[in-house]
Amino acid sequence: MNEVVGRDDLLFVVLDTLRYDVAQELAAEGRLPNLGAYLPGGRWERRHAPGSFTYASHQAMFAGFLPTPAAPGPHPRLFAARFEGSESTAEGTWVFDAPDLVGGLGAAGYHTVCIGGVGFFNKRGALGGVLPGLFAESHWEPGFGVASPTSFEAQVARAEEVVAGLPPERRLFLYVNVAALHQPNWFYLPGATKAAGDSRETHRAALEYVDRHIGRLFAAARSRRRCFTIVCSDHGTAYGDDGWTGHRIGHEAVWTVPYAHFFLEPLDSLDHSDSSDHSEPAV
């Protein structure tokens, strides 16, 4: 990461509340053509979330504690604040002298931008302003939120505007919090009703909706230079699993999340005759 930071743009996409099992099923079924093209071997990596709900998980991730591989460690981190005695800071870790990754990247010359989704990014109250307040520029409007069935399309359109308006020489760290997977998501499944509520099936449909539009986000992110990209969930959610519903609980469906990171090569460096062309994932 010491070679990446300062050279490439960075894109961090959190598919808020996405379950690992649902993400893996859809990838295996070939129902995520845009995301699946970048997953090593066509599969998500199974990881453990650093928190069981959005606020806790993001406080950890923005400090450099991304979801941890679901296997015995140690697991060197991509990013870490300078911290004496850290056992997950390794030679390849980009170390920053700031309390959070966003501030560290800002000090390194990056323009930091947040496009919010769920309520912890809505800036409507003191709590909803904490996470977006880490960024130099932040965006939220009701059309980006959980109640909008076109939320991700609206977020992508804003991301395209942000990228287009940034001077070409300025490095960009773009964070997008995707609200579509969070409840309510019943409206993504044809025939589902509000009265019947959300389910694992509507959660699946929400991820397919996101996949249909994420290609535009990737195109914007790679339009300026190579872009190192992280796509993951911050936590899962339960739909009646073992009698549990929702998150902020200690259940396997909540703690286990999908994760991937990879490079998006600049568009002008690709052979456009091969739409599947993409770089190998970063180490």
C-alpha positions, 0 to 999 in steps of 0.5 A: 500500500506504500506504493499505491497511496500517493500514486493511485486514486482510492475507492471504498464502497461499503454495501451496508448490511450485506450478508456474506451468504447472499453475496456468495450465492448470487456470485456463484449463480452468475447473477452479479456480472459487474461485481463478479468480474472483479472477485478473485475466482468469482468468489467473495472473501469471507471475513469478520466485521469489526462491528455489528452495526454501521456506526461501530463498524465504520469507526473501526474501518475508518481507523484502518481496521477493515473486516478481518479474514475469517481464519487464524491470523495474524492478518497484516492490515492495508492501512494503520494509524501509527500505534506502538505495539500494533501486531497487524502493522506490517511492512506493506501497511500504509501507516498514517499519523492521524486518528483516522484513515480519512484524515491521513489520506487528506494529509497525504494530498487526497481530496476526501469525499463521502457519499452517504446512504444510511442514517448515520451519514444523513447529517440531520443531527449531531450523530449523523454528522460524525462519520461524514464530518471526517471528510473534506466533502460530503453528500447526503440527500433523501434520495440516497437513503434507505427509503428510496428504491433508486438510492444507488442510482442517485448516489452513482450520479453524484459520484460521477459529478464529483469525479468530473469536477475534480482537477485531474492532478488531484488524487481522490479518496471516494467513499460510498455508503450503499443503503440499498441492502438495508431495510426496507428492501422489499421494493426491489423484488417484483411482487413483494409487498410492504405488508409482507416486509423484507426477507432474504429474497428481497435482500438478494434482489437489492444486491442485484439492483446494486450490481446493475448500476455499479459499473457506472461507479467503477467507470467514473472511478477509473476515468482519471487514473488507476484506482485501488478499490475495496468493496465489502459489507460493514455487517450482515443482518438476520432474517429470522435466523435462529429466531433472530431478526436485524443486526447489532446482535452477535449472530453469525449472519451479522458478523460474517461479511463479504470482502474484495479488493482490486485495481480498476485500470484506467479506461484508456489502458484497456482493450475495449473489445474484452469487457471482462478485462480487469487487473489481478487483485492487489496483495 
